[in-house]
Amino acid sequence: MQAGEIETSILLHAAPELVREGYDEADHASGHRPFLLVQGMTEYTESGVIGFPSLATAEKGKIVLESLRSRFSTHLDLLCRLS
């Protein structure tokens, strides 16, 4: 969710210098978070991590970014035509 598998994977692919050492040991499962939007993340994690960054890989990040790019390109083309 926050600094978890997907976000960390994207950074490992796109900007690995931004990923802190120890990410592979920073997993934090905070369970149910019914008041996250009201109370903020500090009520659920001291480290800022919610999720499983240990599962992250640069290859996963590449796949996620390519998927986002390919799915958004049609929308972006349409928006450019409307401008």
C-alpha positions in Angstrom: 0.0 0.0 0.0 2.6 2.6 1.1 6.2 1.8 0.3 5.0 -1.7 -0.4 5.6 -4.2 -3.2 4.3 -2.1 -6.2 5.7 1.3 -5.2 9.1 -0.2 -4.3 9.1 -2.2 -7.6 8.5 0.9 -9.6 11.3 2.7 -7.9 13.7 -0.3 -8.2 13.1 -0.1 -12.0 12.9 3.7 -12.5 15.0 5.2 -9.8 16.8 2.5 -7.7 19.0 5.1 -6.0 15.8 6.3 -4.1 15.2 2.9 -2.5 16.6 2.7 1.0 18.8 -0.2 2.0 16.8 -2.7 4.2 13.6 -2.4 2.1 13.7 -6.2 1.8 13.3 -6.5 5.6 10.8 -3.7 6.1 7.5 -5.5 5.6 4.7 -4.3 7.8 1.2 -5.7 7.7 -1.0 -3.3 9.5 -4.2 -5.2 9.1 -7.5 -3.5 8.7 -7.2 0.3 8.5 -10.7 1.7 8.7 -9.7 5.3 9.7 -6.6 5.7 7.6 -7.9 8.8 5.8 -8.9 10.4 9.1 -6.1 9.4 11.4 -3.3 9.2 8.9 -0.6 6.6 8.4 1.1 7.2 11.8 -1.7 5.4 13.5 -0.9 2.3 11.5 2.9 2.3 11.0 5.9 3.9 12.6 8.2 3.3 9.7 6.0 4.7 6.9 5.7 1.2 5.3 2.4 -0.5 4.9 2.8 -3.6 2.8 5.5 -6.0 1.6 8.5 -4.3 0.0 10.4 -7.5 0.3 8.4 -8.8 -2.6 9.5 -6.0 -4.9 11.6 -6.4 -8.0 12.8 -4.1 -10.8 11.2 -6.5 -13.3 7.8 -6.1 -11.6 8.2 -2.3 -11.7 9.0 -2.4 -15.4 5.8 -4.5 -16.0 3.7 -2.1 -14.0 5.0 1.0 -15.7 4.6 -0.5 -19.1 1.0 -1.5 -18.3 0.2 2.0 -17.1 1.8 3.5 -20.2 0.0 1.3 -22.6 -3.4 1.6 -21.0 -3.1 5.4 -20.6 -1.8 6.2 -24.1 -5.2 6.1 -25.7 -6.6 8.5 -23.1 -3.7 10.8 -23.5 -4.0 10.8 -27.3 -7.7 11.8 -26.9 -6.9 14.5 -24.5 -4.2 15.9 -26.8 -6.7 16.1 -29.7 -9.2 18.0 -27.5 -6.7 20.6 -26.5 
